[in-house]
Amino acid sequence: MKLWICPFNSDKFQVEVDDAATTMDLKEAIAKVENSSAETQRLIFAGSVLKDSEQLSSYNIVDGVSIHYVRGRAPRAAAAAAPAAAPARPATTPAPAPAAAPRPASAATPSAASVPTNISAGFDPSRSVIGAGEFSLANADLGSILSAIPGGLSSLIGDGEEGSSGLPDFEAVNQLLSQNPALREQMSQMMSDPAMMESLMNNPMFRDMLPPGSRNLMSNPAMIRLAMDPEFVQLQAQMQAVMQRHGVDLSSMMGGGGGMFGAAGASGAGSPSASQEGTNRPAAGPGAMPSLAHLEQLLSAFGGAAGAGAGAAGGSPFNFGGAAAAAQAPAEPPESRFQVQLSMLQDMGFHDSAANIRALLSSGGRVDAAVEYLLRSPPDFSSGGGSGGPGSPGSN
Amino acid sequence: MDELERGEKAASFQSYSYGLSDAEDITLTNWHATIIGPNGTTFDNRIYSLSIVCGPEYPNSAPVVSFSTMINASFVGPRGEVDLSKLPALGKWAPEHTIESVLKAIIEEMKSRSNRSNKQPAESAVY
């Protein structure tokens, strides 16, 4: 009989097996097509996970039905990573086994030993999911590494709980970093260890959110230094304060507690001017940063509305995320193309995903315009969110 | 009946799948389903099995849904039972709702801010 195999996030294909075949036979047939191994496959039909030894007929699998196929996690050669494959197949990317995670050879302190394991095992997706740009990635690293280190440091980092702004407390991180040079040393060591970064990059969580280009950014040592620079961390804290002064509702703007640059960048990506700006490569040095005054100016020009805040950050050279998000394959379905924007809208209190997608499609992915759209067509807008009228981030 | 057919003939990949537990069950009462954890969440790439019991009042009253695979999420009780009232995407139960809409709402909730970074039990643990 011929069966359709529907893999996670890629096109279905057909395989033919004997009517009396077992699940294992089918897996081997798939393995042949895919050139993969049968052991890591998981097959699902009508809600059941198929057991290897069972006959397909015992699940009522008949000619022509579709079987869901999830590629499992398995050890995977790091060198085989192909950054050029733009629409990465996330499910094929197994997380590096904790034991195999390379760690900086000279990490000496007790907490250092636990860090690499935690990175692969306990990565905090609430941050990483939102980040289209490596700034948020750097923040996510900061947050999750710190929270992974025993000793209660995690309490210092805003963990994206309900009610809180969802942003890591940069002040606290800054304090931590400056008080604890060993920690900083450790982190920069980790980040500058190419093997470590490689394994991070191959983590499915990152792989499918990071467009190919950002890999280079992450491996750019200057970039890393920049992200680790206490001055920069301080600057982030200041920027946060500035944005707040302007009444920008950070928590609603930020979406799922990602780094603020990632989130803002992604929303800016929809407007042409922002993505153009976004292609500014980081000059990898504090000189590349916009002055606070500049930001303040931008913010007041946009009237301090939430959408404007996002646009301002999107248009500034800070926004590597803009370029990154814009680089994503446009062929993706709107759900995944607008994943970041959707989760922002969700967090603003727009729970109707269908309406959100419609709004994003009509606004070309611009969150502020989408909010306007949603507010104009009023259906089930529940609470919170829409702080003021949208600005026009594309207009500068 | 329509639901049964749709569960089996899913044309393209969805992150959920469902069907009758026992194909002979002409009352269409006991269902089971799987959800593949949404990308970018703590549930990423895990397979969650659920059981769904549609009582005689279904679809006028909500089905009883519970996870068989251990999960740590705000809408799931200590024995795996799903509290449908904690699924904002579903809202109040209405006869128009289907097993599919329940599963979609669960997935939405798995992606929500309050759940997507929860620490999860070992992958194959069951209730």
Boltz contact constraints between the chains, C-beta under 6 A:
constraints:
  - contact:
      token1: [A, 6]
      token2: [B, 13]
      max_distance: 6.0
  - contact:
      token1: [A, 42]
      token2: [B, 47]
      max_distance: 6.0
  - contact:
      token1: [A, 44]
      token2: [B, 17]
      max_distance: 6.0
  - contact:
      token1: [A, 44]
      token2: [B, 34]
      max_distance: 6.0
  - contact:
      token1: [A, 46]
      token2: [B, 7]
      max_distance: 6.0
  - contact:
      token1: [A, 46]
      token2: [B, 8]
      max_distance: 6.0
  - contact:
      token1: [A, 46]
      token2: [B, 19]
      max_distance: 6.0
  - contact:
      token1: [A, 47]
      token2: [B, 17]
      max_distance: 6.0
  - contact:
      token1: [A, 47]
      token2: [B, 18]
      max_distance: 6.0
  - contact:
      token1: [A, 47]
      token2: [B, 19]
      max_distance: 6.0
  - contact:
      token1: [A, 47]
      token2: [B, 32]
      max_distance: 6.0
  - contact:
      token1: [A, 47]
      token2: [B, 33]
      max_distance: 6.0
  - contact:
      token1: [A, 47]
      token2: [B, 34]
      max_distance: 6.0
  - contact:
      token1: [A, 49]
      token2: [B, 47]
      max_distance: 6.0
  - contact:
      token1: [A, 60]
      token2: [B, 23]
      max_distance: 6.0
  - contact:
      token1: [A, 65]
      token2: [B, 8]
      max_distance: 6.0
  - contact:
      token1: [A, 66]
      token2: [B, 10]
      max_distance: 6.0
  - contact:
      token1: [A, 68]
      token2: [B, 17]
      max_distance: 6.0
  - contact:
      token1: [A, 70]
      token2: [B, 36]
      max_distance: 6.0
  - contact:
      token1: [A, 90]
      token2: [B, 39]
      max_distance: 6.0
  - contact:
      token1: [A, 91]
      token2: [B, 45]
      max_distance: 6.0
  - contact:
      token1: [A, 124]
      token2: [B, 117]
      max_distance: 6.0
  - contact:
      token1: [A, 125]
      token2: [B, 40]
      max_distance: 6.0
  - contact:
      token1: [A, 125]
      token2: [B, 41]
      max_distance: 6.0
  - contact:
      token1: [A, 125]
      token2: [B, 42]
      max_distance: 6.0
  - contact:
      token1: [A, 125]
      token2: [B, 116]
      max_distance: 6.0
  - contact:
      token1: [A, 125]
      token2: [B, 117]
      max_distance: 6.0
  - contact:
      token1: [A, 126]
      token2: [B, 116]
      max_distance: 6.0
  - contact:
      token1: [A, 126]
      token2: [B, 117]
      max_distance: 6.0
  - contact:
      token1: [A, 129]
      token2: [B, 40]
      max_distance: 6.0
  - contact:
      token1: [A, 205]
      token2: [B, 40]
      max_distance: 6.0
  - contact:
      token1: [A, 208]
      token2: [B, 39]
      max_distance: 6.0
  - contact:
      token1: [A, 256]
      token2: [B, 113]
      max_distance: 6.0
  - contact:
      token1: [A, 351]
      token2: [B, 88]
      max_distance: 6.0
